[in-house]
């Protein structure tokens, strides 16, 4: 994952950022906070991604940009053999320390643009808000290369055009995001589709961006779940009624496969 122009580079920024919310705040350390993380993790887009990855038990899954590793630990606890990859060794060290000693979880410091794994090594490849920090033209072919012919790549990435998200990014978001981030657009999605050969694309969150204030501004898991349930339902209705609004979604889930993947019958949607 490349260094951004100006200020801290990618590796330095993430090695110095040990906040689970990736905002550069003081890390949370209480048991209750760690338990709350499950509810902030299991959002509609994340449930979609886990369903697309399939039953984790016995499967080899690469978590790109694993960071502090809630996702990697979640999958390993359910029987997956997880490789957590990141450019930030300090974050991986914290991940390894937090994981059970018997977890099938390996940590590898590497870049998405140059993965040190053989072709077809993984049944599933996953990322969330990570490819926006890469040189995608180099990273996407690498991700496709290490995904087995019967495997799947599932990538959750933030899009560039949600007005509420953009207002937050310009005003309250960490200033480093302006130099180390390239938010996804139609061309980005097309690069992933081209690397794999086919991709199913699903869009999430319009007004429901506001519900995430109960995660990032005021940490209130119950209010977060309630607000997100209501707002996401409304957004899902709007996206079905007016597909043109997909361009203003906050997140996209890309489920990418090789064209010859057996048993894949779901039609490919367009961004």
Helices and strands as residue ranges (DSSP letters): H 10-16, H 31-41, H 44-53, E 60-64, H 70-77, E 81-86, H 89-98, E 105-109, E 122-128, G 131-133, H 136-146, E 147-158, H 163-171, H 177-180, H 186-196, E 197-204, G 207-212, H 213-216, H 221-241, G 243-248, E 251-258
